[in-house]
Amino acid sequence: MIDVVILAAGSIKDKIYFLKYVFASPALIPVNSRALAAYVIDFYLQSQEKCRIHLVINSSDALIVQKELCNYSNDIDYVFVEKSRGVVDTLRIALRNINSKDQVIINVVTTIPASLPAMDEVLISDKLARNRNWSSIVPDSSAVKFMSKQAMSENEGYAFTGVFRLHVEHLARAVESINDYGDLLSVVSAVHSVHPLIFRKTHWIDCGHETNYYRAKQQLITSRSINAVQINGETGVITKSSLHKDKLRNEVNYILMLPKEVAVYFPRILGGYQEQDGRGSFDMEYYGYPTLAELMLYWDLDLGFWDEIFSGLTVVLEHFRKHPYSIGISAFMDFYFKKTQDRIAEFRNRTSYEWAGLFNDTLVINGTEYSNYNVIRSRIEERIRSLYKEQDFCIMHGDFCFNNILYDLNSGILRLIDARGSFGNSCVGIYGDFKYDLAKLTHSVIGGYDFIVNGSFRLSADRNCFTYAINVRDTVGYLADRNRELIRRFGFKESDMLFLIGLLFVSMCPIHQDAPRRQAVMYLHGIKYLNETLEADE
């Protein structure tokens, strides 16, 4: 078992001042709708070595960091720093608290590791650059040159990533002996002077400087294992590829089929769909705007921005509705009911024994007893059938949630990404049920979907008894009111939207197979909504 110390005390808001993010702690810097520390923690949890992770934070940030990272409560230990003179002093405090006797990995939270350091290795960037904003190392064969960031040298070097692995005795001796509290490089230099180290070049994902922050966001845009995403930052082109060729082809055709007044909200397709080596791919414009999910989760925005955002969403949906279509009841039922049936069966077949209690006929959720899906299935089918309205079919995005809506705060430009491209297998194209887009939006705002995906929830289980809570922001109440206004504006009932988001939550579980706790919360959340909306109608 190796100790990993993640240094996340202090504050670096002055280095990335352009972000209006809510929290002071570097651990909670937003990167593509996730907390920065979550990326670092996940890397070590998924590494081949068994790691004991220590997250070092300011005492003043303790409550909020623990709340935001509550999904990791069983995976990490906290070290609280009351007062520190700098990062080296913080490391000194950490080492005195973890009681490690062997090797230790040090990782500043602003570096998301791309590889695990070996013993006596210091990871440096594989790019040669001037060290104006960070400390650098030049590992010449004759002598290693250390260039502190305080020196502001014009000489080129390989950026010191802040990730290294040493024997705790060597590290502690160096930390206790130096007086340079502001630069972690001084620790590495002190150790190297008595115990030669290895300097290995690696890919550097740096989120601690405005120079690199947006580049890091591009590098960390990920998709499911069947997909791949590459972004060319110089040309502003994103390449998407997938083994699911039909799905990718549908996405391309969707954008190409849109009328001009709607197509303007989507990135342009560049070059069309292609196939090679069993994969489909296409190029499109890349927009670096934050998603609405990121803005809701982490940005400190005036509520006036949200008024403008919902005004923009209203205009988009009005454009969708101007293009009616006709879809029969059979395709409607397949999309809502049969898909849900199939997804729940898949979820049940792939769920481990640990979570078998999720499939009892009754579930106790937050102290209230609810009927499980199989018990209320016929009522669900009847309710879905009652929602069929021919006038509700028009252009549909198909995944109109906050994580697929980009917004530029400076210009007010709104862009949509990752359209579904079909309303079930029998209705490939741009049309579908308008209610589905409203439900997707509602499951982000009222349903808390983005908080669940981000791991911002608590869950405990005892057989068929479950307790969960979603950690939402204070602004969510205001956003929920704007969401309800939108539902009413288009002539729908909130209870119908809540019923549909219940279907969404129970049907999305198999897509999140990599996170069983998240699956459980989604399923419980969905069952709760389904029961409550069915009971309200009686």
C-alpha positions as CSV (number, residue, x, y, z in Angstrom):
1,M,0.0,0.0,0.0
2,I,1.5,3.3,-1.1
3,D,0.6,6.7,0.4
4,V,-0.6,9.4,-2.1
5,V,-0.6,12.9,-0.8
6,I,-2.7,15.3,-2.9
7,L,-1.8,18.9,-2.1
8,A,-4.9,21.1,-2.4
9,A,-4.5,23.7,0.3
10,G,-4.2,27.5,-0.3
11,S,-5.9,29.3,-3.1
12,I,-5.0,29.8,-6.8
13,K,-7.9,32.1,-7.7
14,D,-5.4,34.8,-8.7
15,K,-3.9,32.4,-11.3
16,I,-7.2,31.6,-13.0
17,Y,-9.1,34.8,-12.1
18,F,-11.2,34.6,-15.3
19,L,-13.2,31.8,-13.8
20,K,-16.1,32.9,-11.6
21,Y,-16.2,29.7,-9.8
22,V,-18.0,29.3,-6.4
23,F,-15.5,27.6,-4.2
24,A,-12.2,28.9,-2.9
25,S,-10.5,25.5,-2.6
26,P,-8.3,24.4,-5.5
27,A,-9.7,20.9,-5.0
28,L,-13.1,22.2,-6.4
29,I,-11.9,24.0,-9.4
30,P,-14.4,23.1,-12.2
31,V,-13.1,21.2,-15.2
32,N,-15.8,20.1,-17.6
33,S,-18.5,19.8,-14.9
34,R,-16.3,17.9,-12.4
35,A,-14.2,19.0,-9.5
36,L,-10.5,18.9,-10.2
37,A,-9.7,16.7,-7.3
38,A,-12.1,14.1,-8.6
39,Y,-9.9,13.5,-11.6
40,V,-6.8,13.1,-9.5
41,I,-8.5,10.8,-7.0
42,D,-10.0,8.6,-9.7
43,F,-6.5,8.2,-11.3
44,Y,-5.1,6.7,-8.2
45,L,-8.2,4.7,-7.4
46,Q,-8.0,3.1,-10.8
47,S,-4.2,2.6,-10.8
48,Q,-2.7,-0.9,-10.6
49,E,-1.1,-0.2,-7.3
50,K,-3.1,-0.1,-4.1
51,C,-3.1,3.5,-2.8
52,R,-4.0,5.2,0.4
53,I,-5.1,8.7,-0.6
54,H,-4.7,11.7,1.6
55,L,-6.2,15.0,0.4
56,V,-4.7,18.0,2.1
57,I,-7.0,21.0,2.3
58,N,-7.5,24.2,4.2
59,S,-9.4,23.7,7.5
60,S,-11.7,26.6,6.4
61,D,-12.7,24.6,3.3
62,A,-13.2,21.3,5.2
63,L,-17.0,21.2,5.3
64,I,-17.7,22.2,1.7
65,V,-14.9,20.0,0.2
66,Q,-16.1,17.0,2.2
67,K,-19.7,17.7,1.0
68,E,-18.7,18.1,-2.6
69,L,-16.5,15.0,-2.6
70,C,-18.8,13.0,-0.4
71,N,-18.9,10.1,-2.9
72,Y,-15.2,9.5,-2.1
73,S,-15.7,9.4,1.7
74,N,-14.7,5.8,1.9
75,D,-11.7,6.2,-0.4
76,I,-9.7,9.1,1.0
77,D,-8.4,10.5,4.2
78,Y,-8.3,14.3,4.9
79,V,-5.4,16.3,6.3
80,F,-6.6,19.8,7.4
81,V,-4.2,22.7,7.3
82,E,-5.0,25.6,9.7
83,K,-2.3,27.9,8.6
84,S,0.5,27.4,6.1
85,R,3.4,29.6,4.8
86,G,3.3,27.9,1.4
87,V,3.1,24.6,-0.4
88,V,6.3,23.3,1.2
89,D,5.0,24.1,4.6
90,T,1.8,22.4,3.7
91,L,3.7,19.3,2.6
92,R,5.6,19.3,5.9
93,I,2.3,19.4,7.8
94,A,0.9,16.6,5.7
95,L,3.9,14.3,6.3
96,R,3.6,14.8,10.0
97,N,0.0,13.6,9.9
98,I,0.0,10.6,7.6
99,N,2.5,8.4,9.5
100,S,3.9,6.8,6.3
101,K,6.9,4.6,6.8
102,D,7.8,3.7,3.2
103,Q,7.2,5.3,-0.2
104,V,5.0,8.3,-0.8
105,I,3.7,9.9,-4.0
106,I,3.2,13.7,-3.9
107,N,0.7,15.2,-6.4
108,V,-0.3,18.9,-6.5
109,V,-4.0,18.9,-7.2
110,T,-3.7,21.2,-10.2
111,T,-1.8,18.4,-12.1
112,I,-4.0,15.6,-13.3
113,P,-1.5,12.7,-13.6
114,A,-1.2,10.9,-16.9
115,S,1.2,8.2,-15.6
116,L,2.2,6.7,-12.2
117,P,5.7,7.7,-11.1
118,A,8.1,4.9,-10.2
119,M,10.3,5.1,-7.1
120,D,12.7,8.1,-7.1
121,E,11.0,9.5,-10.2
122,V,10.0,13.1,-10.8
123,L,7.6,13.7,-13.6
124,I,8.3,16.6,-15.9
125,S,6.5,17.9,-19.0
126,D,7.5,16.4,-22.3
127,K,7.4,19.9,-23.9
128,L,10.3,22.3,-23.8
129,A,9.1,25.8,-22.9
130,R,10.1,29.0,-21.1
131,N,9.5,28.9,-17.4
132,R,7.6,32.2,-17.0
133,N,4.7,30.7,-15.0
134,W,6.0,27.5,-13.6
135,S,9.2,25.9,-12.3
136,S,11.2,23.9,-14.8
137,I,13.9,21.3,-14.9
138,V,16.6,20.6,-17.5
139,P,17.9,17.1,-16.9
140,D,21.2,17.3,-18.7
141,S,23.5,14.3,-18.5
142,S,26.2,16.3,-16.8
143,A,24.1,18.2,-14.2
144,V,20.5,18.7,-13.6
145,K,19.4,22.4,-13.8
146,F,16.5,23.5,-11.6
147,M,14.8,26.8,-12.6
148,S,12.4,28.2,-10.0
149,K,9.3,30.0,-11.1
150,Q,10.3,32.9,-8.9
151,A,13.3,33.5,-11.2
152,M,11.1,34.2,-14.2
153,S,13.8,33.0,-16.5
154,E,13.7,33.3,-20.3
155,N,15.6,30.0,-20.5
156,E,13.7,26.9,-21.8
157,G,13.1,23.9,-19.6
158,Y,10.7,21.1,-19.0
159,A,7.9,22.1,-16.6
160,F,8.0,20.5,-13.2
161,T,4.5,18.9,-12.9
162,G,4.4,18.7,-9.1
163,V,4.2,14.9,-9.2
164,F,7.0,12.7,-7.7
165,R,7.6,9.5,-5.7
166,L,10.2,9.3,-2.9
167,H,11.0,7.3,0.2
168,V,9.3,9.2,3.0
169,E,12.6,9.4,5.0
170,H,14.4,11.3,2.1
171,L,11.4,13.5,1.6
172,A,10.8,14.4,5.2
173,R,14.5,15.2,5.7
174,A,14.5,17.6,2.7
175,V,11.2,19.3,3.7
176,E,12.4,19.9,7.3
177,S,15.8,21.3,6.1
178,I,14.7,24.1,3.6
179,N,13.3,27.5,4.1
180,D,11.8,28.1,0.6
181,Y,8.1,27.6,1.4
182,G,6.7,28.7,-2.0
183,D,8.1,26.3,-4.5
184,L,7.9,22.5,-4.3
185,L,10.9,22.3,-6.7
186,S,13.1,23.3,-3.8
187,V,12.2,20.0,-2.1
188,V,13.1,17.9,-5.2
189,S,16.3,19.8,-5.6
190,A,17.3,19.2,-2.0
191,V,16.6,15.5,-2.3
192,H,18.5,15.2,-5.6
193,S,21.6,16.8,-4.0
194,V,22.0,13.9,-1.7
195,H,20.1,11.1,-3.4
196,P,20.1,11.3,-7.3
197,L,16.6,11.2,-8.8
198,I,15.2,10.2,-12.2
199,F,13.4,12.9,-14.3
200,R,10.9,11.3,-16.6
201,K,9.1,13.3,-19.3
202,T,5.4,12.7,-19.5
203,H,2.2,14.3,-20.8
204,W,1.3,17.2,-18.5
205,I,-2.4,18.1,-17.8
206,D,-2.1,21.3,-15.9
207,C,-5.2,23.1,-14.5
208,G,-3.3,25.6,-12.3
209,H,-2.5,28.3,-14.8
210,E,-4.7,30.3,-17.2
211,T,-2.2,29.5,-20.0
212,N,-3.0,25.8,-19.8
213,Y,-6.5,25.6,-18.2
214,Y,-8.5,25.6,-21.4
215,R,-6.1,23.2,-23.1
216,A,-6.6,20.9,-20.2
217,K,-10.3,21.1,-20.6
218,Q,-10.0,20.1,-24.2
219,Q,-7.8,17.1,-23.3
220,L,-10.2,15.9,-20.7
221,I,-13.3,15.9,-22.9
222,T,-14.2,12.2,-22.8
223,S,-17.0,9.9,-24.0
224,R,-18.0,6.3,-23.4
225,S,-15.5,3.6,-24.2
226,I,-17.1,2.9,-27.6
227,N,-16.4,6.5,-28.6
228,A,-13.4,8.6,-29.1
229,V,-13.1,12.4,-29.2
230,Q,-10.1,14.4,-30.4
231,I,-9.8,18.2,-30.5
232,N,-7.4,20.1,-32.7
233,G,-6.9,23.3,-30.7
234,E,-5.1,25.1,-33.5
235,T,-7.9,24.6,-36.1
236,G,-10.9,24.5,-33.8
237,V,-12.0,21.1,-35.1
238,I,-13.3,18.2,-33.1
239,T,-13.2,14.7,-34.5
240,K,-15.7,12.1,-33.1
241,S,-15.4,8.4,-33.9
242,S,-17.3,5.4,-32.7
243,L,-17.8,1.6,-33.1
244,H,-21.5,2.4,-33.1
245,K,-21.5,3.6,-36.6
246,D,-25.3,3.9,-37.0
247,K,-25.5,6.2,-34.0
248,L,-22.7,8.4,-35.3
249,R,-24.2,8.4,-38.8
250,N,-27.6,9.4,-37.3
251,E,-25.9,12.4,-35.5
252,V,-24.3,13.6,-38.8
253,N,-27.5,13.2,-40.8
254,Y,-29.5,15.0,-38.0
255,I,-27.5,18.2,-38.4
256,L,-27.4,18.0,-42.2
257,M,-31.3,17.6,-42.3
258,L,-32.0,20.6,-40.0
259,P,-33.6,23.7,-41.4
260,K,-31.3,26.7,-41.4
261,E,-33.0,28.5,-38.5
262,V,-32.4,25.5,-36.3
263,A,-29.0,24.3,-37.7
264,V,-27.5,27.6,-36.6
265,Y,-27.6,26.3,-33.0
266,F,-25.4,23.3,-33.8
267,P,-21.7,23.1,-34.7
268,R,-21.1,22.7,-38.4
269,I,-20.2,19.3,-39.9
270,L,-16.9,19.5,-41.7
271,G,-16.3,16.9,-44.5
272,G,-19.2,14.5,-43.7
273,Y,-19.4,11.0,-42.3
274,Q,-16.6,8.5,-43.0
275,E,-15.8,4.9,-42.1
276,Q,-12.4,3.3,-41.6
277,D,-11.1,0.2,-39.8
278,G,-14.6,-0.6,-38.5
279,R,-15.2,2.8,-37.0
280,G,-17.3,5.7,-38.1
281,S,-16.1,9.3,-37.7
282,F,-16.8,12.9,-38.6
283,D,-15.3,16.3,-38.1
284,M,-17.2,19.3,-36.7
285,E,-16.6,22.8,-35.3
286,Y,-15.4,22.9,-31.7
287,Y,-16.7,25.4,-29.2
288,G,-14.9,25.9,-25.9
289,Y,-17.9,27.4,-24.1
290,P,-18.8,25.9,-20.7
291,T,-21.8,23.7,-20.5
292,L,-24.9,24.8,-18.6
293,A,-24.1,21.9,-16.2
294,E,-20.7,23.4,-15.4
295,L,-22.2,26.8,-14.9
296,M,-24.9,25.4,-12.6
297,L,-22.5,23.2,-10.6
298,Y,-19.5,25.5,-10.1
299,W,-19.9,29.1,-11.4
300,D,-20.9,32.0,-9.2
301,L,-23.3,33.7,-11.7
302,D,-25.7,36.6,-11.2
303,L,-29.3,35.3,-11.5
304,G,-29.7,37.6,-14.5
305,F,-27.5,35.3,-16.5
306,W,-29.9,32.5,-15.9
307,D,-32.8,34.6,-17.0
308,E,-31.0,35.2,-20.3
309,I,-30.1,31.5,-20.6
310,F,-33.7,30.4,-20.1
311,S,-34.8,33.0,-22.6
312,G,-32.4,31.5,-25.1
313,L,-33.6,28.0,-24.4
314,T,-37.2,29.1,-24.9
315,V,-36.3,30.6,-28.4
316,V,-34.6,27.3,-29.4
317,L,-37.6,25.2,-28.3
318,E,-39.9,27.6,-30.2
319,H,-37.9,27.0,-33.3
320,F,-38.2,23.2,-32.8
321,R,-42.0,23.5,-32.4
322,K,-42.4,25.4,-35.7
323,H,-41.6,22.2,-37.6
324,P,-44.4,19.7,-36.8
325,Y,-44.4,16.0,-37.7
326,S,-46.5,12.9,-37.4
327,I,-45.4,9.8,-35.4
328,G,-47.7,6.9,-34.6
329,I,-48.6,5.5,-31.2
330,S,-46.6,2.3,-31.9
331,A,-43.3,4.1,-32.3
332,F,-44.2,6.3,-29.3
333,M,-44.8,3.3,-27.0
334,D,-41.6,1.6,-28.2
335,F,-39.6,4.7,-27.4
336,Y,-40.9,5.2,-23.9
337,F,-42.2,1.9,-22.7
338,K,-40.3,-0.9,-24.5
339,K,-37.0,1.0,-24.2
340,T,-37.6,1.3,-20.4
341,Q,-38.4,-2.4,-20.2
342,D,-35.3,-3.4,-22.0
343,R,-33.0,-1.1,-20.1
344,I,-34.3,-2.2,-16.7
345,A,-33.9,-5.9,-17.7
346,E,-30.3,-5.1,-18.8
347,F,-29.6,-3.3,-15.6
348,R,-31.0,-6.2,-13.5
349,N,-29.0,-8.8,-15.4
350,R,-25.7,-6.9,-15.0
351,T,-26.2,-5.8,-11.3
352,S,-24.0,-7.5,-8.7
353,Y,-25.5,-9.3,-5.7
354,E,-24.5,-6.3,-3.5
355,W,-27.3,-4.3,-5.0
356,A,-29.9,-7.1,-5.3
357,G,-32.2,-5.2,-2.9
358,L,-33.0,-2.7,-5.6
359,F,-35.2,-5.3,-7.2
360,N,-37.5,-6.2,-4.3
361,D,-41.2,-5.6,-4.9
362,T,-41.1,-2.8,-2.4
363,L,-38.4,-0.3,-1.7
364,V,-38.0,1.9,1.3
365,I,-36.5,5.2,0.0
366,N,-35.7,7.9,2.5
367,G,-38.1,6.4,5.0
368,T,-41.1,6.0,2.6
369,E,-42.3,2.7,1.1
370,Y,-42.6,2.6,-2.7
371,S,-43.7,0.0,-5.2
372,N,-40.9,-1.2,-7.5
373,Y,-41.1,-0.9,-11.3
374,N,-42.4,-4.5,-11.9
375,V,-45.3,-3.9,-9.5
376,I,-46.5,-0.6,-11.2
377,R,-45.5,-1.6,-14.7
378,S,-49.1,-1.8,-16.1
379,R,-49.9,1.6,-14.6
380,I,-46.8,3.1,-16.1
381,E,-47.7,1.7,-19.5
382,E,-51.2,3.2,-19.2
383,R,-49.8,6.6,-18.2
384,I,-47.4,6.6,-21.1
385,R,-50.2,5.8,-23.5
386,S,-52.2,8.7,-22.2
387,L,-49.4,11.1,-23.0
388,Y,-49.5,10.4,-26.7
389,K,-50.5,13.6,-28.5
390,E,-50.0,14.0,-32.3
391,Q,-49.5,17.7,-32.0
392,D,-46.5,17.2,-29.7
393,F,-44.2,15.9,-32.5
394,C,-41.7,18.2,-34.1
395,I,-38.0,18.7,-34.3
396,M,-36.4,17.1,-31.3
397,H,-32.8,17.2,-30.0
398,G,-33.2,14.0,-28.0
399,D,-30.7,14.7,-25.3
400,F,-31.6,18.3,-24.4
401,C,-29.9,18.3,-21.0
402,F,-27.6,20.9,-19.4
403,N,-24.4,18.9,-20.3
404,N,-25.2,19.1,-24.0
405,I,-26.0,22.9,-24.0
406,L,-23.0,25.3,-24.3
407,Y,-23.3,28.9,-23.4
408,D,-20.9,31.8,-23.8
409,L,-21.3,34.4,-21.0
410,N,-19.6,37.1,-23.0
411,S,-21.7,37.0,-26.1
412,G,-24.9,35.1,-25.0
413,I,-24.4,32.6,-27.8
414,L,-26.0,29.2,-27.1
415,R,-24.9,26.0,-28.9
416,L,-26.3,22.4,-28.8
417,I,-24.2,19.3,-29.1
418,D,-24.6,15.5,-29.2
419,A,-28.1,15.3,-30.7
420,R,-29.8,11.9,-30.5
421,G,-30.6,11.6,-34.3
422,S,-33.6,9.3,-33.8
423,F,-36.8,8.8,-31.9
424,G,-36.3,5.1,-31.5
425,N,-35.1,2.6,-34.2
426,S,-38.1,3.1,-36.4
427,C,-37.9,7.0,-36.5
428,V,-34.4,8.0,-37.5
429,G,-34.1,11.7,-38.3
430,I,-34.7,15.0,-36.7
431,Y,-38.2,14.5,-35.4
432,G,-39.6,13.2,-32.1
433,D,-41.7,14.1,-29.0
434,F,-41.3,17.7,-27.9
435,K,-42.1,16.5,-24.3
436,Y,-38.9,14.4,-24.3
437,D,-36.7,17.5,-24.7
438,L,-38.6,19.3,-22.0
439,A,-38.2,16.2,-19.7
440,K,-34.5,16.1,-20.4
441,L,-34.1,19.7,-19.5
442,T,-36.2,19.1,-16.3
443,H,-34.1,16.1,-15.2
444,S,-31.1,18.4,-15.2
445,V,-32.7,21.3,-13.3
446,I,-35.4,19.8,-11.0
447,G,-34.2,16.2,-11.1
448,G,-30.6,16.9,-10.2
449,Y,-29.1,14.7,-12.9
450,D,-25.9,16.6,-13.3
451,F,-25.2,16.6,-9.5
452,I,-25.7,12.8,-9.5
453,V,-23.4,12.3,-12.5
454,N,-20.8,14.5,-10.7
455,G,-20.9,12.2,-7.6
456,S,-22.5,15.0,-5.5
457,F,-24.7,12.7,-3.5
458,R,-24.9,10.5,-0.3
459,L,-26.2,7.0,-0.3
460,S,-26.6,4.3,2.3
461,A,-28.3,0.9,1.9
462,D,-29.6,-1.9,4.1
463,R,-31.2,-4.7,2.0
464,N,-34.3,-3.0,0.4
465,C,-34.0,0.2,2.6
466,F,-32.1,3.1,1.0
467,T,-31.3,6.6,2.1
468,Y,-29.9,9.1,-0.4
469,A,-29.5,12.9,-0.7
470,I,-28.4,15.0,-3.6
471,N,-26.2,18.0,-2.8
472,V,-27.7,20.7,-5.0
473,R,-26.7,24.4,-5.1
474,D,-28.7,27.3,-3.5
475,T,-29.5,28.6,-7.0
476,V,-31.3,25.5,-8.1
477,G,-34.6,26.7,-6.6
478,Y,-34.5,29.7,-8.8
479,L,-33.6,27.6,-11.8
480,A,-36.4,25.2,-11.0
481,D,-38.9,28.1,-11.0
482,R,-37.6,29.1,-14.5
483,N,-38.0,25.5,-15.6
484,R,-41.6,25.3,-14.4
485,E,-42.4,28.6,-16.2
486,L,-41.0,27.0,-19.4
487,I,-43.2,23.9,-18.9
488,R,-46.3,26.1,-18.5
489,R,-45.3,28.3,-21.4
490,F,-45.5,25.3,-23.8
491,G,-48.8,24.1,-22.3
492,F,-47.7,21.0,-20.4
493,K,-48.2,19.8,-16.8
494,E,-45.3,19.6,-14.4
495,S,-46.5,16.2,-13.2
496,D,-46.2,14.8,-16.7
497,M,-42.6,16.1,-16.9
498,L,-41.8,14.5,-13.5
499,F,-43.3,11.2,-14.6
500,L,-41.1,11.3,-17.7
501,I,-37.9,12.1,-15.8
502,G,-38.8,9.1,-13.6
503,L,-38.7,7.0,-16.7
504,L,-35.4,8.7,-17.7
505,F,-33.7,7.8,-14.5
506,V,-34.7,4.2,-14.3
507,S,-33.8,3.6,-18.0
508,M,-30.4,5.2,-17.9
509,C,-28.9,2.9,-15.3
510,P,-27.2,0.4,-17.6
511,I,-25.4,3.3,-19.3
512,H,-23.6,4.0,-16.0
513,Q,-22.3,0.5,-15.4
514,D,-18.9,1.8,-14.3
515,A,-20.5,3.5,-11.2
516,P,-22.8,1.1,-9.2
517,R,-23.6,3.7,-6.5
518,R,-24.5,6.2,-9.1
519,Q,-26.7,3.6,-10.8
520,A,-28.5,2.9,-7.5
521,V,-29.2,6.6,-6.8
522,M,-30.6,7.0,-10.4
523,Y,-32.8,4.0,-10.1
524,L,-34.1,5.0,-6.6
525,H,-34.7,8.6,-7.8
526,G,-36.6,7.3,-10.8
527,I,-38.8,4.9,-8.8
528,K,-39.6,7.7,-6.3
529,Y,-40.7,10.1,-9.2
530,L,-42.8,7.3,-10.8
531,N,-44.6,6.4,-7.7
532,E,-45.3,10.0,-6.6
533,T,-46.6,11.1,-10.0
534,L,-48.8,8.0,-10.4
535,E,-50.3,8.5,-6.9
536,A,-50.9,12.2,-7.6
537,D,-53.1,11.3,-10.6
538,E,-55.4,9.1,-8.6
